[in-house]
């Protein structure tokens, strides 16, 4: 068993591009669910809109990357309005149904054959991020950093950009929640009728919250697509939203920085279990090779992480760093 390699890969996963992407998207969900009490099951739809906004704008219209980014953000705002204006007047479960259905509609539309010349169909859009890497100050062929955090130039550029966006989104969320706006959305989460009785337009605040969290999801999708230089429709399937909820619950609800910690821990755990099980199968450690093979490792690791999350919900339902009162939502 190469324990050094197992631990090194887990540490690398904790600061990877994927960890930054999930942190950004989970912070958007935290604005929705943790602070406002909105049950959004379609955050991956906002990620897809942001990613395709950048990919389509650069590939088919030749826009500057900054222009494509703005268009992707505007697309997320429009999606939030289309979903929120009718659904937020109803009960919370209706918003959940609408958002998860919308995310699947978006994925299906983008992968349809009839839109192949616009969105690339099931093949997606590839090789559109050269403008982003033009500003890369690092040599793509050289490794930077110290073990275990060593990355090639392009990888490091994407990772630094992703975590810089995490820092910006964190500061923005902190400022919003310290402002009167944040106090109002928290009061809506706790008791919407009481907030209305005090003269607050609860519906308007919920729409604003859906827009802000949706834009964060769109930024996460942009980072994911630029880092891989591709936008594939099946990369934005509904399970991604539930992974984001896992990240959010793992770190803790209703605190600005906990989705970041949750994302780091989530990806470290996935890497740790995956590499441990593969090493165990290859080296016949404790007879694990008699129970599973290398193909089954991918499924078993999610089973183990899911079992750990279930234990966490039993013994610490507020998450590792959350406040238990934040979980006491009135349904």
PAMAR-427461 format. One record per residue (C-alpha): x, y, z; residue number from 1; residue in three letters; chain. Coordinates in steps of 0.25 Angstrom, whole numbers, plus 2048, in hexadecimal, padded with zeros to 3 digits. Example, Ala and Ser with C-alpha at 12.3 -4.5 7.8 and 13.67 -1.06 7.14 Angstrom:
residues 2
<r xx="831" yy="7EE" zz="81F" num="1" residu="ALA" chaine="A"/>
<r xx="837" yy="7FC" zz="81D" num="2" residu="SER" chaine="A"/>
end
This chain:
residues 331
<r xx="800" yy="800" zz="800" num="1" residu="UNK" chaine="A"/>
<r xx="806" yy="80D" zz="7FC" num="2" residu="UNK" chaine="A"/>
<r xx="800" yy="816" zz="807" num="3" residu="UNK" chaine="A"/>
<r xx="809" yy="822" zz="803" num="4" residu="UNK" chaine="A"/>
<r xx="802" yy="822" zz="7F5" num="5" residu="UNK" chaine="A"/>
<r xx="7F4" yy="820" zz="7FB" num="6" residu="UNK" chaine="A"/>
<r xx="7F6" yy="82C" zz="804" num="7" residu="UNK" chaine="A"/>
<r xx="7FD" yy="835" zz="7FA" num="8" residu="UNK" chaine="A"/>
<r xx="7F2" yy="833" zz="7F0" num="9" residu="UNK" chaine="A"/>
<r xx="7E7" yy="836" zz="7FB" num="10" residu="UNK" chaine="A"/>
<r xx="7EE" yy="843" zz="7FE" num="11" residu="UNK" chaine="A"/>
<r xx="7EF" yy="847" zz="7EF" num="12" residu="UNK" chaine="A"/>
<r xx="7E0" yy="844" zz="7EE" num="13" residu="UNK" chaine="A"/>
<r xx="7DD" yy="84E" zz="7F9" num="14" residu="UNK" chaine="A"/>
<r xx="7E3" yy="859" zz="7F1" num="15" residu="UNK" chaine="A"/>
<r xx="7DF" yy="855" zz="7E3" num="16" residu="UNK" chaine="A"/>
<r xx="7D7" yy="85C" zz="7D9" num="17" residu="UNK" chaine="A"/>
<r xx="7CB" yy="853" zz="7DC" num="18" residu="UNK" chaine="A"/>
<r xx="7CC" yy="857" zz="7EB" num="19" residu="UNK" chaine="A"/>
<r xx="7CB" yy="866" zz="7E7" num="20" residu="UNK" chaine="A"/>
<r xx="7C0" yy="864" zz="7DD" num="21" residu="UNK" chaine="A"/>
<r xx="7B7" yy="85C" zz="7E8" num="22" residu="UNK" chaine="A"/>
<r xx="7BB" yy="867" zz="7F2" num="23" residu="UNK" chaine="A"/>
<r xx="7B5" yy="872" zz="7E9" num="24" residu="UNK" chaine="A"/>
<r xx="7A9" yy="86A" zz="7E6" num="25" residu="UNK" chaine="A"/>
<r xx="7A6" yy="866" zz="7F4" num="26" residu="UNK" chaine="A"/>
<r xx="7A7" yy="874" zz="7F9" num="27" residu="UNK" chaine="A"/>
<r xx="79C" yy="878" zz="7EF" num="28" residu="UNK" chaine="A"/>
<r xx="794" yy="86C" zz="7F5" num="29" residu="UNK" chaine="A"/>
<r xx="797" yy="872" zz="803" num="30" residu="UNK" chaine="A"/>
<r xx="791" yy="87F" zz="7FF" num="31" residu="UNK" chaine="A"/>
<r xx="785" yy="878" zz="7FA" num="32" residu="UNK" chaine="A"/>
<r xx="783" yy="86D" zz="805" num="33" residu="UNK" chaine="A"/>
<r xx="78C" yy="871" zz="810" num="34" residu="UNK" chaine="A"/>
<r xx="788" yy="880" zz="811" num="35" residu="UNK" chaine="A"/>
<r xx="77B" yy="881" zz="80A" num="36" residu="UNK" chaine="A"/>
<r xx="775" yy="873" zz="80B" num="37" residu="UNK" chaine="A"/>
<r xx="773" yy="871" zz="7FC" num="38" residu="UNK" chaine="A"/>
<r xx="773" yy="863" zz="7F8" num="39" residu="UNK" chaine="A"/>
<r xx="77A" yy="863" zz="7EB" num="40" residu="UNK" chaine="A"/>
<r xx="77D" yy="855" zz="7E5" num="41" residu="UNK" chaine="A"/>
<r xx="782" yy="85B" zz="7D8" num="42" residu="UNK" chaine="A"/>
<r xx="78E" yy="862" zz="7DB" num="43" residu="UNK" chaine="A"/>
<r xx="795" yy="85A" zz="7D0" num="44" residu="UNK" chaine="A"/>
<r xx="78C" yy="861" zz="7C6" num="45" residu="UNK" chaine="A"/>
<r xx="792" yy="86E" zz="7CA" num="46" residu="UNK" chaine="A"/>
<r xx="7A0" yy="868" zz="7C8" num="47" residu="UNK" chaine="A"/>
<r xx="79C" yy="863" zz="7BA" num="48" residu="UNK" chaine="A"/>
<r xx="797" yy="871" zz="7B6" num="49" residu="UNK" chaine="A"/>
<r xx="7A4" yy="878" zz="7BA" num="50" residu="UNK" chaine="A"/>
<r xx="7AD" yy="86D" zz="7B3" num="51" residu="UNK" chaine="A"/>
<r xx="7A5" yy="86D" zz="7A6" num="52" residu="UNK" chaine="A"/>
<r xx="7A4" yy="87C" zz="7A6" num="53" residu="UNK" chaine="A"/>
<r xx="7B3" yy="87D" zz="7A6" num="54" residu="UNK" chaine="A"/>
<r xx="7B5" yy="871" zz="79D" num="55" residu="UNK" chaine="A"/>
<r xx="7AA" yy="876" zz="792" num="56" residu="UNK" chaine="A"/>
<r xx="7AE" yy="884" zz="793" num="57" residu="UNK" chaine="A"/>
<r xx="7BD" yy="882" zz="790" num="58" residu="UNK" chaine="A"/>
<r xx="7BC" yy="876" zz="786" num="59" residu="UNK" chaine="A"/>
<r xx="7B0" yy="87A" zz="77E" num="60" residu="UNK" chaine="A"/>
<r xx="7B0" yy="889" zz="77F" num="61" residu="UNK" chaine="A"/>
<r xx="7BE" yy="88D" zz="781" num="62" residu="UNK" chaine="A"/>
<r xx="7BC" yy="895" zz="78E" num="63" residu="UNK" chaine="A"/>
<r xx="7C7" yy="89A" zz="797" num="64" residu="UNK" chaine="A"/>
<r xx="7C7" yy="891" zz="7A3" num="65" residu="UNK" chaine="A"/>
<r xx="7C3" yy="89C" zz="7AC" num="66" residu="UNK" chaine="A"/>
<r xx="7B7" yy="89F" zz="7A3" num="67" residu="UNK" chaine="A"/>
<r xx="7B3" yy="890" zz="7A3" num="68" residu="UNK" chaine="A"/>
<r xx="7B5" yy="890" zz="7B3" num="69" residu="UNK" chaine="A"/>
<r xx="7AB" yy="89B" zz="7B4" num="70" residu="UNK" chaine="A"/>
<r xx="7A1" yy="894" zz="7AB" num="71" residu="UNK" chaine="A"/>
<r xx="7A2" yy="888" zz="7B3" num="72" residu="UNK" chaine="A"/>
<r xx="79F" yy="890" zz="7C0" num="73" residu="UNK" chaine="A"/>
<r xx="793" yy="896" zz="7B9" num="74" residu="UNK" chaine="A"/>
<r xx="78E" yy="888" zz="7B4" num="75" residu="UNK" chaine="A"/>
<r xx="78E" yy="884" zz="7C3" num="76" residu="UNK" chaine="A"/>
<r xx="787" yy="890" zz="7C7" num="77" residu="UNK" chaine="A"/>
<r xx="77C" yy="88E" zz="7BC" num="78" residu="UNK" chaine="A"/>
<r xx="77B" yy="87F" zz="7C1" num="79" residu="UNK" chaine="A"/>
<r xx="779" yy="883" zz="7CF" num="80" residu="UNK" chaine="A"/>
<r xx="76E" yy="88D" zz="7CB" num="81" residu="UNK" chaine="A"/>
<r xx="767" yy="882" zz="7C2" num="82" residu="UNK" chaine="A"/>
<r xx="767" yy="878" zz="7CE" num="83" residu="UNK" chaine="A"/>
<r xx="765" yy="882" zz="7D9" num="84" residu="UNK" chaine="A"/>
<r xx="75A" yy="88B" zz="7D5" num="85" residu="UNK" chaine="A"/>
<r xx="750" yy="880" zz="7D4" num="86" residu="UNK" chaine="A"/>
<r xx="755" yy="876" zz="7DE" num="87" residu="UNK" chaine="A"/>
<r xx="759" yy="87E" zz="7EA" num="88" residu="UNK" chaine="A"/>
<r xx="74A" yy="882" zz="7EC" num="89" residu="UNK" chaine="A"/>
<r xx="748" yy="874" zz="7EF" num="90" residu="UNK" chaine="A"/>
<r xx="74C" yy="86A" zz="7FA" num="91" residu="UNK" chaine="A"/>
<r xx="75B" yy="866" zz="7FB" num="92" residu="UNK" chaine="A"/>
<r xx="759" yy="858" zz="7F5" num="93" residu="UNK" chaine="A"/>
<r xx="754" yy="85E" zz="7E8" num="94" residu="UNK" chaine="A"/>
<r xx="761" yy="866" zz="7E7" num="95" residu="UNK" chaine="A"/>
<r xx="768" yy="859" zz="7E9" num="96" residu="UNK" chaine="A"/>
<r xx="760" yy="852" zz="7DE" num="97" residu="UNK" chaine="A"/>
<r xx="761" yy="85E" zz="7D4" num="98" residu="UNK" chaine="A"/>
<r xx="770" yy="85F" zz="7D6" num="99" residu="UNK" chaine="A"/>
<r xx="774" yy="851" zz="7D4" num="100" residu="UNK" chaine="A"/>
<r xx="76B" yy="850" zz="7C8" num="101" residu="UNK" chaine="A"/>
<r xx="771" yy="85C" zz="7C2" num="102" residu="UNK" chaine="A"/>
<r xx="77F" yy="857" zz="7C4" num="103" residu="UNK" chaine="A"/>
<r xx="77C" yy="84A" zz="7BC" num="104" residu="UNK" chaine="A"/>
<r xx="775" yy="852" zz="7B1" num="105" residu="UNK" chaine="A"/>
<r xx="781" yy="85B" zz="7AF" num="106" residu="UNK" chaine="A"/>
<r xx="78A" yy="84F" zz="7AE" num="107" residu="UNK" chaine="A"/>
<r xx="781" yy="847" zz="7A5" num="108" residu="UNK" chaine="A"/>
<r xx="77F" yy="854" zz="79C" num="109" residu="UNK" chaine="A"/>
<r xx="78E" yy="856" zz="79B" num="110" residu="UNK" chaine="A"/>
<r xx="791" yy="848" zz="797" num="111" residu="UNK" chaine="A"/>
<r xx="786" yy="846" zz="78D" num="112" residu="UNK" chaine="A"/>
<r xx="78A" yy="843" zz="77F" num="113" residu="UNK" chaine="A"/>
<r xx="782" yy="84F" zz="779" num="114" residu="UNK" chaine="A"/>
<r xx="78B" yy="859" zz="780" num="115" residu="UNK" chaine="A"/>
<r xx="798" yy="852" zz="77C" num="116" residu="UNK" chaine="A"/>
<r xx="79C" yy="85E" zz="774" num="117" residu="UNK" chaine="A"/>
<r xx="79A" yy="867" zz="780" num="118" residu="UNK" chaine="A"/>
<r xx="79E" yy="85F" zz="78D" num="119" residu="UNK" chaine="A"/>
<r xx="7A5" yy="854" zz="787" num="120" residu="UNK" chaine="A"/>
<r xx="79B" yy="84A" zz="78A" num="121" residu="UNK" chaine="A"/>
<r xx="79F" yy="83E" zz="793" num="122" residu="UNK" chaine="A"/>
<r xx="7AE" yy="841" zz="78F" num="123" residu="UNK" chaine="A"/>
<r xx="7AD" yy="84E" zz="795" num="124" residu="UNK" chaine="A"/>
<r xx="7B7" yy="85A" zz="792" num="125" residu="UNK" chaine="A"/>
<r xx="7C6" yy="858" zz="793" num="126" residu="UNK" chaine="A"/>
<r xx="7D2" yy="860" zz="792" num="127" residu="UNK" chaine="A"/>
<r xx="7CD" yy="86E" zz="795" num="128" residu="UNK" chaine="A"/>
<r xx="7D5" yy="873" zz="7A1" num="129" residu="UNK" chaine="A"/>
<r xx="7E2" yy="877" zz="799" num="130" residu="UNK" chaine="A"/>
<r xx="7DF" yy="885" zz="79C" num="131" residu="UNK" chaine="A"/>
<r xx="7DF" yy="882" zz="7AB" num="132" residu="UNK" chaine="A"/>
<r xx="7EC" yy="87B" zz="7AA" num="133" residu="UNK" chaine="A"/>
<r xx="7F2" yy="886" zz="7A2" num="134" residu="UNK" chaine="A"/>
<r xx="7F3" yy="88E" zz="7AF" num="135" residu="UNK" chaine="A"/>
<r xx="7FA" yy="882" zz="7B6" num="136" residu="UNK" chaine="A"/>
<r xx="807" yy="887" zz="7BD" num="137" residu="UNK" chaine="A"/>
<r xx="80C" yy="879" zz="7BF" num="138" residu="UNK" chaine="A"/>
<r xx="813" yy="870" zz="7B6" num="139" residu="UNK" chaine="A"/>
<r xx="809" yy="865" zz="7B2" num="140" residu="UNK" chaine="A"/>
<r xx="814" yy="85B" zz="7B1" num="141" residu="UNK" chaine="A"/>
<r xx="81A" yy="85E" zz="7BE" num="142" residu="UNK" chaine="A"/>
<r xx="816" yy="859" zz="7CC" num="143" residu="UNK" chaine="A"/>
<r xx="814" yy="863" zz="7D7" num="144" residu="UNK" chaine="A"/>
<r xx="813" yy="862" zz="7E6" num="145" residu="UNK" chaine="A"/>
<r xx="818" yy="858" zz="7F1" num="146" residu="UNK" chaine="A"/>
<r xx="814" yy="84A" zz="7F3" num="147" residu="UNK" chaine="A"/>
<r xx="809" yy="846" zz="7F4" num="148" residu="UNK" chaine="A"/>
<r xx="803" yy="853" zz="7EE" num="149" residu="UNK" chaine="A"/>
<r xx="80A" yy="852" zz="7E1" num="150" residu="UNK" chaine="A"/>
<r xx="803" yy="856" zz="7D4" num="151" residu="UNK" chaine="A"/>
<r xx="806" yy="859" zz="7C6" num="152" residu="UNK" chaine="A"/>
<r xx="805" yy="867" zz="7C1" num="153" residu="UNK" chaine="A"/>
<r xx="7F7" yy="867" zz="7BB" num="154" residu="UNK" chaine="A"/>
<r xx="7F2" yy="85F" zz="7C7" num="155" residu="UNK" chaine="A"/>
<r xx="7F7" yy="869" zz="7D1" num="156" residu="UNK" chaine="A"/>
<r xx="7F1" yy="875" zz="7C9" num="157" residu="UNK" chaine="A"/>
<r xx="7E3" yy="86E" zz="7C9" num="158" residu="UNK" chaine="A"/>
<r xx="7E5" yy="86B" zz="7D8" num="159" residu="UNK" chaine="A"/>
<r xx="7E9" yy="878" zz="7DC" num="160" residu="UNK" chaine="A"/>
<r xx="7DE" yy="87F" zz="7D4" num="161" residu="UNK" chaine="A"/>
<r xx="7D4" yy="876" zz="7DA" num="162" residu="UNK" chaine="A"/>
<r xx="7D8" yy="878" zz="7E8" num="163" residu="UNK" chaine="A"/>
<r xx="7D9" yy="887" zz="7E6" num="164" residu="UNK" chaine="A"/>
<r xx="7CA" yy="887" zz="7E2" num="165" residu="UNK" chaine="A"/>
<r xx="7C7" yy="87F" zz="7EE" num="166" residu="UNK" chaine="A"/>
<r xx="7CE" yy="88A" zz="7F6" num="167" residu="UNK" chaine="A"/>
<r xx="7C6" yy="895" zz="7EF" num="168" residu="UNK" chaine="A"/>
<r xx="7B9" yy="88D" zz="7F0" num="169" residu="UNK" chaine="A"/>
<r xx="7BC" yy="88B" zz="7FF" num="170" residu="UNK" chaine="A"/>
<r xx="7BE" yy="89A" zz="802" num="171" residu="UNK" chaine="A"/>
<r xx="7B2" yy="89E" zz="7FA" num="172" residu="UNK" chaine="A"/>
<r xx="7A9" yy="894" zz="802" num="173" residu="UNK" chaine="A"/>
<r xx="7AF" yy="899" zz="80F" num="174" residu="UNK" chaine="A"/>
<r xx="7AC" yy="8A7" zz="80B" num="175" residu="UNK" chaine="A"/>
<r xx="79E" yy="8A3" zz="807" num="176" residu="UNK" chaine="A"/>
<r xx="79B" yy="89C" zz="814" num="177" residu="UNK" chaine="A"/>
<r xx="7A0" yy="8A7" zz="81D" num="178" residu="UNK" chaine="A"/>
<r xx="797" yy="8B1" zz="815" num="179" residu="UNK" chaine="A"/>
<r xx="789" yy="8B3" zz="818" num="180" residu="UNK" chaine="A"/>
<r xx="785" yy="8AB" zz="80C" num="181" residu="UNK" chaine="A"/>
<r xx="78C" yy="89F" zz="813" num="182" residu="UNK" chaine="A"/>
<r xx="784" yy="8A1" zz="81F" num="183" residu="UNK" chaine="A"/>
<r xx="777" yy="8A2" zz="817" num="184" residu="UNK" chaine="A"/>
<r xx="779" yy="895" zz="810" num="185" residu="UNK" chaine="A"/>
<r xx="77D" yy="88E" zz="81D" num="186" residu="UNK" chaine="A"/>
<r xx="770" yy="893" zz="823" num="187" residu="UNK" chaine="A"/>
<r xx="768" yy="88D" zz="817" num="188" residu="UNK" chaine="A"/>
<r xx="76F" yy="880" zz="819" num="189" residu="UNK" chaine="A"/>
<r xx="76B" yy="880" zz="827" num="190" residu="UNK" chaine="A"/>
<r xx="75C" yy="885" zz="826" num="191" residu="UNK" chaine="A"/>
<r xx="758" yy="88B" zz="819" num="192" residu="UNK" chaine="A"/>
<r xx="74A" yy="88F" zz="81E" num="193" residu="UNK" chaine="A"/>
<r xx="751" yy="897" zz="829" num="194" residu="UNK" chaine="A"/>
<r xx="75A" yy="89E" zz="81F" num="195" residu="UNK" chaine="A"/>
<r xx="74E" yy="8A1" zz="816" num="196" residu="UNK" chaine="A"/>
<r xx="747" yy="8A7" zz="823" num="197" residu="UNK" chaine="A"/>
<r xx="753" yy="8B0" zz="825" num="198" residu="UNK" chaine="A"/>
<r xx="751" yy="8B6" zz="817" num="199" residu="UNK" chaine="A"/>
<r xx="75C" yy="8AE" zz="80F" num="200" residu="UNK" chaine="A"/>
<r xx="759" yy="8A9" zz="801" num="201" residu="UNK" chaine="A"/>
<r xx="75D" yy="89B" zz="804" num="202" residu="UNK" chaine="A"/>
<r xx="75A" yy="897" zz="7F5" num="203" residu="UNK" chaine="A"/>
<r xx="764" yy="8A1" zz="7F0" num="204" residu="UNK" chaine="A"/>
<r xx="76F" yy="89D" zz="7F9" num="205" residu="UNK" chaine="A"/>
<r xx="76D" yy="88F" zz="7F6" num="206" residu="UNK" chaine="A"/>
<r xx="76E" yy="892" zz="7E7" num="207" residu="UNK" chaine="A"/>
<r xx="77B" yy="89A" zz="7EA" num="208" residu="UNK" chaine="A"/>
<r xx="781" yy="88F" zz="7F2" num="209" residu="UNK" chaine="A"/>
<r xx="77E" yy="885" zz="7E6" num="210" residu="UNK" chaine="A"/>
<r xx="785" yy="88E" zz="7DD" num="211" residu="UNK" chaine="A"/>
<r xx="791" yy="890" zz="7E5" num="212" residu="UNK" chaine="A"/>
<r xx="793" yy="881" zz="7E8" num="213" residu="UNK" chaine="A"/>
<r xx="790" yy="87E" zz="7DA" num="214" residu="UNK" chaine="A"/>
<r xx="79B" yy="887" zz="7D5" num="215" residu="UNK" chaine="A"/>
<r xx="7A5" yy="880" zz="7DF" num="216" residu="UNK" chaine="A"/>
<r xx="7A1" yy="873" zz="7D8" num="217" residu="UNK" chaine="A"/>
<r xx="7A3" yy="879" zz="7CB" num="218" residu="UNK" chaine="A"/>
<r xx="7B1" yy="87D" zz="7CF" num="219" residu="UNK" chaine="A"/>
<r xx="7B4" yy="86F" zz="7D3" num="220" residu="UNK" chaine="A"/>
<r xx="7B0" yy="86A" zz="7C6" num="221" residu="UNK" chaine="A"/>
<r xx="7B9" yy="874" zz="7BF" num="222" residu="UNK" chaine="A"/>
<r xx="7C5" yy="86F" zz="7C7" num="223" residu="UNK" chaine="A"/>
<r xx="7C2" yy="861" zz="7C5" num="224" residu="UNK" chaine="A"/>
<r xx="7C1" yy="862" zz="7B6" num="225" residu="UNK" chaine="A"/>
<r xx="7CD" yy="86B" zz="7B4" num="226" residu="UNK" chaine="A"/>
<r xx="7D5" yy="862" zz="7BC" num="227" residu="UNK" chaine="A"/>
<r xx="7D2" yy="856" zz="7B4" num="228" residu="UNK" chaine="A"/>
<r xx="7D1" yy="85E" zz="7A7" num="229" residu="UNK" chaine="A"/>
<r xx="7C4" yy="857" zz="7A4" num="230" residu="UNK" chaine="A"/>
<r xx="7B5" yy="858" zz="7A7" num="231" residu="UNK" chaine="A"/>
<r xx="7AE" yy="84A" zz="7A7" num="232" residu="UNK" chaine="A"/>
<r xx="79F" yy="84A" zz="7AA" num="233" residu="UNK" chaine="A"/>
<r xx="7A0" yy="83D" zz="7B2" num="234" residu="UNK" chaine="A"/>
<r xx="7AA" yy="844" zz="7BB" num="235" residu="UNK" chaine="A"/>
<r xx="79E" yy="84C" zz="7C1" num="236" residu="UNK" chaine="A"/>
<r xx="795" yy="841" zz="7C5" num="237" residu="UNK" chaine="A"/>
<r xx="78C" yy="841" zz="7D2" num="238" residu="UNK" chaine="A"/>
<r xx="795" yy="839" zz="7DB" num="239" residu="UNK" chaine="A"/>
<r xx="79F" yy="845" zz="7DB" num="240" residu="UNK" chaine="A"/>
<r xx="794" yy="84E" zz="7E2" num="241" residu="UNK" chaine="A"/>
<r xx="793" yy="843" zz="7ED" num="242" residu="UNK" chaine="A"/>
<r xx="7A2" yy="842" zz="7EE" num="243" residu="UNK" chaine="A"/>
<r xx="7A2" yy="851" zz="7F0" num="244" residu="UNK" chaine="A"/>
<r xx="798" yy="84F" zz="7FB" num="245" residu="UNK" chaine="A"/>
<r xx="7A1" yy="845" zz="801" num="246" residu="UNK" chaine="A"/>
<r xx="7AC" yy="84F" zz="801" num="247" residu="UNK" chaine="A"/>
<r xx="7A3" yy="859" zz="808" num="248" residu="UNK" chaine="A"/>
<r xx="79E" yy="850" zz="813" num="249" residu="UNK" chaine="A"/>
<r xx="7AC" yy="84B" zz="815" num="250" residu="UNK" chaine="A"/>
<r xx="7B2" yy="858" zz="818" num="251" residu="UNK" chaine="A"/>
<r xx="7A5" yy="85E" zz="81F" num="252" residu="UNK" chaine="A"/>
<r xx="799" yy="867" zz="81B" num="253" residu="UNK" chaine="A"/>
<r xx="798" yy="875" zz="81C" num="254" residu="UNK" chaine="A"/>
<r xx="7A6" yy="879" zz="81E" num="255" residu="UNK" chaine="A"/>
<r xx="7AE" yy="880" zz="813" num="256" residu="UNK" chaine="A"/>
<r xx="7BB" yy="878" zz="813" num="257" residu="UNK" chaine="A"/>
<r xx="7B6" yy="86A" zz="816" num="258" residu="UNK" chaine="A"/>
<r xx="7B3" yy="866" zz="807" num="259" residu="UNK" chaine="A"/>
<r xx="7C2" yy="868" zz="804" num="260" residu="UNK" chaine="A"/>
<r xx="7C6" yy="85F" zz="810" num="261" residu="UNK" chaine="A"/>
<r xx="7BB" yy="855" zz="80B" num="262" residu="UNK" chaine="A"/>
<r xx="7C0" yy="855" zz="7FD" num="263" residu="UNK" chaine="A"/>
<r xx="7CE" yy="853" zz="801" num="264" residu="UNK" chaine="A"/>
<r xx="7CA" yy="847" zz="80B" num="265" residu="UNK" chaine="A"/>
<r xx="7C1" yy="841" zz="800" num="266" residu="UNK" chaine="A"/>
<r xx="7CB" yy="840" zz="7F5" num="267" residu="UNK" chaine="A"/>
<r xx="7D6" yy="83C" zz="7FF" num="268" residu="UNK" chaine="A"/>
<r xx="7CD" yy="830" zz="804" num="269" residu="UNK" chaine="A"/>
<r xx="7CA" yy="82C" zz="7F6" num="270" residu="UNK" chaine="A"/>
<r xx="7D8" yy="82C" zz="7F2" num="271" residu="UNK" chaine="A"/>
<r xx="7DC" yy="825" zz="7FF" num="272" residu="UNK" chaine="A"/>
<r xx="7D2" yy="81A" zz="7FE" num="273" residu="UNK" chaine="A"/>
<r xx="7D4" yy="818" zz="7EF" num="274" residu="UNK" chaine="A"/>
<r xx="7E3" yy="817" zz="7F0" num="275" residu="UNK" chaine="A"/>
<r xx="7E3" yy="80E" zz="7FC" num="276" residu="UNK" chaine="A"/>
<r xx="7D9" yy="804" zz="7F6" num="277" residu="UNK" chaine="A"/>
<r xx="7E1" yy="803" zz="7E9" num="278" residu="UNK" chaine="A"/>
<r xx="7EE" yy="801" zz="7F1" num="279" residu="UNK" chaine="A"/>
<r xx="7E7" yy="7F7" zz="7F9" num="280" residu="UNK" chaine="A"/>
<r xx="7E2" yy="7EF" zz="7ED" num="281" residu="UNK" chaine="A"/>
<r xx="7EF" yy="7F0" zz="7E6" num="282" residu="UNK" chaine="A"/>
<r xx="7F7" yy="7EB" zz="7F2" num="283" residu="UNK" chaine="A"/>
<r xx="7EC" yy="7E1" zz="7F8" num="284" residu="UNK" chaine="A"/>
<r xx="7EC" yy="7E9" zz="805" num="285" residu="UNK" chaine="A"/>
<r xx="7E3" yy="7E3" zz="80F" num="286" residu="UNK" chaine="A"/>
<r xx="7DD" yy="7DA" zz="804" num="287" residu="UNK" chaine="A"/>
<r xx="7D5" yy="7E6" zz="7FE" num="288" residu="UNK" chaine="A"/>
<r xx="7D8" yy="7E0" zz="7F0" num="289" residu="UNK" chaine="A"/>
<r xx="7CF" yy="7D5" zz="7F4" num="290" residu="UNK" chaine="A"/>
<r xx="7C3" yy="7DE" zz="7F6" num="291" residu="UNK" chaine="A"/>
<r xx="7C5" yy="7E8" zz="7EA" num="292" residu="UNK" chaine="A"/>
<r xx="7CD" yy="7EB" zz="7DE" num="293" residu="UNK" chaine="A"/>
<r xx="7D3" yy="7F8" zz="7D8" num="294" residu="UNK" chaine="A"/>
<r xx="7C7" yy="7FB" zz="7D0" num="295" residu="UNK" chaine="A"/>
<r xx="7BE" yy="7FB" zz="7DD" num="296" residu="UNK" chaine="A"/>
<r xx="7C7" yy="804" zz="7E5" num="297" residu="UNK" chaine="A"/>
<r xx="7C0" yy="811" zz="7DF" num="298" residu="UNK" chaine="A"/>
<r xx="7B2" yy="80C" zz="7E4" num="299" residu="UNK" chaine="A"/>
<r xx="7B7" yy="807" zz="7F1" num="300" residu="UNK" chaine="A"/>
<r xx="7BE" yy="814" zz="7F5" num="301" residu="UNK" chaine="A"/>
<r xx="7B1" yy="81C" zz="7F4" num="302" residu="UNK" chaine="A"/>
<r xx="7AA" yy="811" zz="7FC" num="303" residu="UNK" chaine="A"/>
<r xx="7B5" yy="814" zz="807" num="304" residu="UNK" chaine="A"/>
<r xx="7B4" yy="823" zz="806" num="305" residu="UNK" chaine="A"/>
<r xx="7A5" yy="822" zz="807" num="306" residu="UNK" chaine="A"/>
<r xx="7A5" yy="819" zz="813" num="307" residu="UNK" chaine="A"/>
<r xx="7AF" yy="823" zz="81A" num="308" residu="UNK" chaine="A"/>
<r xx="7A5" yy="82E" zz="816" num="309" residu="UNK" chaine="A"/>
<r xx="799" yy="826" zz="81C" num="310" residu="UNK" chaine="A"/>
<r xx="7A1" yy="825" zz="829" num="311" residu="UNK" chaine="A"/>
<r xx="7A4" yy="834" zz="829" num="312" residu="UNK" chaine="A"/>
<r xx="795" yy="837" zz="828" num="313" residu="UNK" chaine="A"/>
<r xx="792" yy="82E" zz="833" num="314" residu="UNK" chaine="A"/>
<r xx="79C" yy="833" zz="83D" num="315" residu="UNK" chaine="A"/>
<r xx="79F" yy="841" zz="838" num="316" residu="UNK" chaine="A"/>
<r xx="793" yy="845" zz="82F" num="317" residu="UNK" chaine="A"/>
<r xx="798" yy="854" zz="82E" num="318" residu="UNK" chaine="A"/>
<r xx="7A5" yy="84F" zz="827" num="319" residu="UNK" chaine="A"/>
<r xx="7B3" yy="850" zz="82C" num="320" residu="UNK" chaine="A"/>
<r xx="7B3" yy="85F" zz="82E" num="321" residu="UNK" chaine="A"/>
<r xx="7A5" yy="863" zz="82D" num="322" residu="UNK" chaine="A"/>
<r xx="79B" yy="869" zz="837" num="323" residu="UNK" chaine="A"/>
<r xx="790" yy="85F" zz="83B" num="324" residu="UNK" chaine="A"/>
<r xx="786" yy="86A" zz="83B" num="325" residu="UNK" chaine="A"/>
<r xx="788" yy="86C" zz="82C" num="326" residu="UNK" chaine="A"/>
<r xx="783" yy="85E" zz="82A" num="327" residu="UNK" chaine="A"/>
<r xx="776" yy="862" zz="831" num="328" residu="UNK" chaine="A"/>
<r xx="76E" yy="866" zz="824" num="329" residu="UNK" chaine="A"/>
<r xx="75F" yy="867" zz="824" num="330" residu="UNK" chaine="A"/>
<r xx="75A" yy="85F" zz="819" num="331" residu="UNK" chaine="A"/>
end
